């Protein structure tokens, strides 16, 4: 800062931290410790003798308390200190914590972020059932609830096929962009752009997704695509009316796969923000139902239902709010972003409200094409926008007594936006 003060807040926008941990790298034989932790562990009901489990590979009550305390101390001595320093020097704390399901660490970021690496979320699996599948959605939702404009993802590091270092296709890159974008990511940090990949350098977390890739000459297409997705996901509200309660390293993912597969919009709500949501008021998007009662309201969102799979201890805090304990219980309720003529488990749908415009964003996350009809109530005009080709087109629309029926066809890796007008068929 002493040398670059004049660039802070313009050229230098943030302080990027990458998977911080108390010991750093290559310290497997050691365990973290902070002065006075023996007292904290005992006060929490742990037996100090049971900490032997840390070295024997055994988990018990004391090791569980220990791990929570280490994360607490790291937040207080590292994350908070950096957050405060950045705030006092006009820049953002950016980057990402160590784990995909870290929640309380993310609360210190001015730009909550994550790291999509090593094909832990992959096109082959559909990206729903791995534990890392929570990461993009979680960071985006924390940004939404904290009122942060941006959330980031350091993406594509070692996302190669079949463990072949440079086997990463343009199609894969587009799939990952769609996967992150539909979940709300609006700041993409591609990993990595190297000046040179001579010698051993080509093995440093490949592939290079910049100048040293064989499809670099087509990169403008990807860059513009990221801009369009980022634009849609910045300064907009999604249509989620369901909150999924989560806590540090306790993020439902398998339990809520059916939400994605049935086009039910939801947002992850950290337990640490429950008090704020219970006392908050929501700024609703234009034309939204403002008569909803007994809802959680935070940062412009109004949640009429809460999915709580963490434990009954949270139910008492949610008095007056409709609480569900199984995701399947919501499938029969009217929480879908869109209704399809037949089941479309690979179709992802998000309702957006941006600059007083209503947008339905659709993405095909599967390996087969999707062709179906969407039920759209009302008589408003609409137009479709292909984000990849940067073109508008008129969709096939059939008007009936129950409203409009829109026929869509999405090939794998395709994303399109349905933009609603003010009325009529224009």
C-alpha positions in Angstrom: 0.0 0.0 0.0 2.9 2.3 0.7 4.1 2.0 -2.9 0.8 1.6 -4.7 -1.6 3.8 -2.7 -2.8 5.7 -5.8 -3.9 2.5 -7.5 -6.0 1.1 -4.6 -9.7 1.0 -5.5 -9.1 1.3 -9.3 -6.3 -0.9 -10.6 -5.9 -2.8 -7.4 -9.5 -3.9 -6.6 -8.9 -6.6 -4.0 -6.8 -8.8 -1.8 -7.0 -12.4 -3.1 -6.6 -15.2 -0.5 -6.5 -18.8 -1.6 -7.5 -21.7 0.7 -5.9 -20.2 3.9 -5.2 -22.7 6.7 -3.5 -22.2 10.1 -0.4 -24.4 9.3 0.1 -23.7 5.6 1.4 -26.5 3.3 3.5 -29.5 4.0 2.9 -29.7 7.7 1.0 -33.0 7.9 2.8 -34.2 11.0 1.6 -31.2 13.0 -1.8 -30.0 14.4 -2.9 -26.4 14.8 -3.1 -24.8 18.3 -3.9 -21.5 19.9 -3.2 -20.3 23.4 -6.0 -21.1 25.9 -7.6 -23.8 23.7 -7.3 -26.4 26.4 -9.7 -24.3 28.5 -12.1 -23.7 25.6 -12.2 -27.5 24.8 -12.9 -28.4 28.4 -15.6 -25.7 28.7 -17.3 -27.1 25.6 -17.4 -30.6 27.3 -14.4 -32.1 25.6 -11.8 -34.3 27.2 -8.2 -33.2 26.5 -7.0 -36.8 26.6 -9.3 -37.6 23.6 -7.3 -35.2 21.4 -5.0 -38.2 20.8 -7.6 -39.0 18.1 -6.1 -36.2 16.0 -3.0 -38.3 15.5 -4.6 -41.7 15.5 -7.1 -40.8 12.8 -10.1 -41.2 15.2 -12.9 -38.8 15.6 -14.7 -38.1 18.9 -16.4 -35.3 20.7 -13.1 -33.6 21.6 -11.7 -33.7 18.1 -15.0 -32.2 16.8 -14.8 -29.4 19.3 -11.2 -28.9 18.4 -11.8 -28.5 14.7 -14.6 -26.0 15.2 -12.4 -24.0 17.5 -9.5 -23.9 15.0 -11.8 -22.6 12.3 -13.2 -20.0 14.8 -9.7 -18.8 15.7 -8.7 -18.7 12.0 -11.7 -16.5 11.2 -10.9 -14.2 14.1 -7.2 -13.8 13.5 -7.0 -14.1 9.7 -10.3 -13.4 7.9 -11.5 -10.6 10.2 -8.1 -8.9 10.2 -7.9 -9.0 6.4 -11.5 -7.9 6.0 -11.0 -4.9 8.2 -7.7 -3.9 6.6 -9.2 -4.1 3.1 -12.2 -2.1 4.2 -9.9 0.6 5.6 -7.9 0.8 2.4 -10.7 0.9 -0.1 -10.4 -2.6 -1.6 -12.3 -5.9 -1.4 -11.3 -9.1 0.4 -11.6 -11.6 -2.4 -10.6 -15.2 -3.2 -12.0 -18.2 -1.4 -11.8 -20.2 1.8 -10.4 -23.7 2.0 -13.6 -25.8 1.7 -16.6 -25.7 -0.7 -19.0 -25.8 2.2 -17.3 -23.1 4.4 -20.0 -20.7 5.3 -18.9 -18.4 8.2 -15.6 -17.8 6.5 -17.5 -16.4 3.4 -19.3 -13.8 5.6 -16.0 -11.9 5.8 -15.5 -11.6 2.1 -16.5 -8.4 0.3 -16.7 -10.7 -2.8 -17.6 -14.2 -1.6 -15.9 -16.7 -3.7 -15.0 -20.3 -4.5 -12.6 -22.5 -6.5 -13.9 -24.9 -9.1 -11.0 -27.4 -9.5 -10.1 -30.9 -10.4 -13.4 -31.8 -12.1 -15.0 -32.3 -8.7 -18.1 -31.1 -10.3 -18.3 -32.7 -13.8 -20.6 -32.8 -16.8 -20.5 -36.6 -16.6 -22.3 -36.5 -13.2 -24.5 -33.5 -13.9 -22.9 -31.6 -11.1 -25.5 -32.4 -8.4 -24.4 -35.2 -6.2 -20.8 -34.4 -5.3 -20.2 -32.6 -2.0 -18.5 -29.8 -3.9 -21.7 -29.1 -5.9 -22.8 -26.6 -3.3 -20.0 -24.2 -3.9 -21.0 -21.8 -6.7 -24.6 -21.5 -5.4 -23.5 -21.1 -1.8 -21.1 -18.2 -2.5 -23.7 -16.5 -4.8 -26.4 -16.8 -2.2 -24.2 -15.5 0.6 -23.4 -12.5 -1.6 -27.1 -12.0 -2.2 -28.0 -12.1 1.5 -25.1 -9.8 2.5 -26.0 -7.3 -0.2 -22.6 -7.8 -2.1 -22.8 -7.0 -5.8 -20.3 -9.6 -6.9 -19.3 -13.2 -6.1 -16.5 -15.0 -7.8 -15.2 -18.3 -8.8 -11.6 -19.2 -9.6 -12.5 -21.8 -12.2 -11.1 -24.6 -14.5 -8.0 -25.5 -12.6 -7.1 -29.1 -13.5 -10.6 -29.6 -14.9 -9.2 -32.0 -17.4 -10.7 -35.2 -18.7 -9.4 -38.7 -17.8 -6.6 -37.2 -15.8 -4.9 -36.1 -19.0 -3.4 -32.7 -18.0 -4.3 -30.7 -21.2 -7.5 -32.6 -22.1 -9.9 -29.8 -21.5 -12.3 -28.9 -24.3 -14.1 -25.7 -25.2 -17.4 -27.6 -24.7 -16.4 -28.4 -21.2 -15.5 -24.8 -20.5 -18.9 -23.7 -21.7 -20.6 -26.3 -19.6 -18.8 -25.1 -16.5 -19.7 -21.5 -17.3 -23.4 -22.4 -17.6 -23.2 -24.4 -14.4 -21.7 -21.5 -12.4 -23.8 -18.8 -14.1 -27.2 -20.3 -13.6 -26.3 -20.6 -9.9 -25.5 -16.9 -9.7 -21.7 -16.5 -10.2 -21.0 -13.1 -11.8 -17.2 -12.7 -11.6 -15.2 -15.5 -13.4 -11.5 -15.9 -12.7 -10.2 -18.4 -15.2 -7.3 -20.5 -14.0 -4.8 -20.1 -15.5 -3.2 -17.6 -17.9 0.5 -18.2 -18.2 3.2 -16.0 -19.9 5.0 -19.2 -20.7 4.5 -23.0 -20.5 8.1 -24.0 -21.3 9.5 -27.0 -19.6 8.0 -27.9 -16.2 5.8 -24.9 -16.2 3.3 -26.6 -18.5 2.6 -29.0 -15.6 1.6 -26.3 -13.1 -2.1 -26.9 -12.5 -2.9 -27.4 -16.2 -4.5 -26.6 -18.5 -3.8 -23.0 -19.4 -7.2 -21.6 -20.5 -5.6 -18.5 -21.9 -2.9 -17.7 -24.5 -1.3 -21.1 -24.5 -4.4 -23.1 -25.3 -5.1 -24.3 -28.9 -8.4 -22.5 -28.9 -7.1 -19.1 -27.7 -8.0 -17.6 -31.0 -11.7 -18.2 -30.1 -11.3 -16.8 -26.6 -13.3 -13.6 -27.3 -16.4 -15.8 -27.7 -15.9 -17.1 -24.1 -15.0 -13.7 -22.7 -18.1 -12.1 -24.1 -20.2 -15.0 -22.9 -18.8 -14.5 -19.3 -19.7 -10.8 -19.6 -23.3 -11.5 -20.6 -23.8 -14.0 -17.8 -22.2 -11.6 -15.3 -24.4 -8.8 -16.4 -27.6 -10.8 -15.9 -26.4 -12.0 -12.4 -25.3 -8.6 -11.2 -27.8 -6.2 -9.5 -30.7 -8.6 -10.1 -33.0 -10.6 -7.8 -33.8 -14.2 -8.4 -37.3 -15.6 -7.9 -36.5 -18.0 -5.0 -39.3 -18.3 -2.4 -37.7 -21.3 -0.7 -34.7 -20.9 1.7 -32.5 -24.0 2.4 -31.0 -23.6 5.9 -27.3 -24.3 6.1 -24.5 -24.0 8.6 -20.7 -24.1 8.5 -19.7 -27.3 6.7 -23.3 -28.5 6.8 -24.8 -27.7 3.4 -27.6 -29.9 2.1 -26.8 -31.1 -1.5 -28.1 -34.6 -2.2 -31.2 -33.8 -0.3 -32.0 -30.9 -2.6 -31.1 -32.4 -6.0 -34.8 -32.7 -6.7 -35.1 -28.9 -6.5 -32.8 -28.5 -9.5 -34.4 -31.4 -11.3 -37.9 -30.0 -10.9 -37.0 -26.3 -11.6 -37.7 -25.2 -8.0 -35.8 -22.1 -7.2 -34.2 -21.8 -3.8 -31.4 -19.9 -2.0 -29.1 -21.2 0.7 -29.6 -19.2 3.9 -26.8 -19.5 6.6 -28.0 -20.0 10.1 -25.7 -17.1 11.1 -28.1 -14.8 9.2 -31.3 -16.2 10.6 -31.8 -13.5 13.2 -31.4 -10.8 10.4 -33.9 -12.6 8.2 -36.4 -13.0 11.0 -36.4 -9.3 11.8 -35.9 -8.1 8.2 -38.1 -6.5 5.6 -37.9 -7.3 1.9 -37.7 -5.0 -1.1 -39.9 -7.0 -3.5 -39.4 -7.0 -7.3 -42.0 -5.2 -9.4 -45.3 -7.1 -9.8 -44.3 -9.7 -7.1 -46.8 -10.8 -4.5 -46.5 -8.4 -1.6 -49.2 -10.1 0.4 -47.0 -13.1 1.5 -47.3 -13.5 5.3 -45.0 -15.2 7.8 -42.0 -15.1 5.6 -38.3 -14.7 6.1 -37.1 -11.4 4.6 -33.5 -10.4 3.9 -31.8 -8.3 1.3 -34.8 -8.0 -1.0 -35.8 -11.7 -0.7 -38.9 -13.1 0.8 -38.9 -16.7 1.7 -42.3 -18.3 2.2 -40.9 -21.8 3.0 -37.7 -23.0 4.7 -36.2 -26.5 4.2 -34.5 -27.5 7.5 -32.6 -30.8 7.4 -30.0 -29.7 9.9 -31.9 -30.6 13.1 -35.0 -29.7 15.1 -33.0 -27.2 17.2 -33.5 -24.7 14.5 -37.3 -25.2 14.3 -38.0 -23.1 17.4 -36.2 -20.1 15.8 -38.5 -20.4 12.7 -41.7 -20.0 14.6 -44.3 -18.5 12.2 -42.5 -19.6 9.1 -43.6 -22.7 7.1 -40.8 -25.3 7.8 -40.2 -28.5 5.8 -37.9 -31.3 6.7 -37.8 -33.2 3.4 -37.3 -31.5 0.0 -39.8 -33.9 -1.6 -42.5 -32.3 0.5 -42.2 -29.1 -1.6 -42.5 -30.8 -5.0 -46.3 -30.5 -4.8 -46.3 -26.9 -3.8 -46.2 -24.0 -6.3 -42.6 -23.0 -6.0 -41.4 -23.9 -9.5 -39.7 -21.2 -11.6 -41.5 -22.7 -14.6 -43.9 -25.6 -15.4 -42.9 -28.0 -18.1 -45.1 -30.3 -20.2 -43.1 -33.3 -19.0 -40.3 -33.9 -16.4 -37.0 -32.3 -17.5 -34.5 -33.3 -14.8 -31.6 -31.7 -16.7 -33.3 -28.4 -17.2 -32.2 -25.6 -14.9 -34.5 -22.5 -14.6 -34.0 -19.2 -12.8 -36.4 -16.3 -12.7 -34.6 -13.0 -12.6 -35.8 -9.4 -12.0 -33.3 -6.9 -13.3 -33.8 -3.2 -14.0 -37.6 -3.7 -13.9 -37.4 -6.5 -16.5 -38.5 -10.1 -15.8 -36.2 -12.7 -17.3 -36.5 -16.5 -17.3 -33.0 -18.0 -17.7 -32.9 -21.6 -18.9 -29.9 -24.0 -19.2 -29.5 -27.6 -20.2 -27.0 -29.4 -17.9 -27.5 -32.8 -19.4 -25.9 -34.8 -22.2 -29.1 -35.0 -24.3 -31.2 -32.3 -25.9 -34.3 -31.0 -24.2 -37.5 -30.3 -26.1 -40.6 -29.3 -24.1 -43.4 -26.8 -23.6 -43.3 -24.2 -20.8 -46.6 -22.9 -19.4 -46.4 -19.1 -19.1 -49.4 -17.4 -17.5 -50.6 -14.1 -18.7 -50.5 -12.4 -22.1 -47.3 -10.4 -22.0 -45.0 -10.3 -25.0 -41.7 -12.1 -24.9 -38.5 -12.6 -26.9 -35.7 -15.1 -26.5 -32.0 -14.3 -26.3 -29.2 -16.7 -27.1 -26.3 -15.7 -24.8 -23.7 -17.6 -26.7 -24.6 -16.3 -30.2 -25.6 -12.8 -28.9 -28.9 -12.8 -30.9 -32.6 -12.3 -30.2 -35.2 -14.5 -31.8 -38.9 -15.1 -31.6 -39.9 -18.3 -30.0 -42.9 -20.6 -30.9 -45.7 -19.5 -28.7 -49.3 -20.9 -28.5 -52.0 -18.9 -26.8 -54.6 -20.8 -24.8 -57.3 -20.2 -22.2 -54.7 -20.8 -19.4 -52.1 -18.4 -20.9 -49.2 -19.0 -23.2 -47.4 -22.2 -24.0 -43.7 -21.7 -25.1 -42.0 -24.4 -27.0 -38.3 -24.6 -26.3 -35.4 -26.7 -27.6 -32.1 -26.7 -25.8 -29.1 -28.8 -26.9 -26.5 -29.8 -24.3 -24.5 -26.8 -23.0 -27.1 -24.4 -24.3 -28.4 -21.4 -22.3 -31.1 -19.0 -23.3 -33.0 -16.1 -21.7 -36.7 -15.6 -22.1 -37.3 -11.8 -21.7 -40.9 -10.7 -20.9 -42.3 -7.5 -22.2 -45.0 -5.2 -21.0 -48.0 -6.9 -22.6 -49.6 -8.1 -25.8 -47.9 -10.4 -28.3 -45.2 -8.0 -29.4 
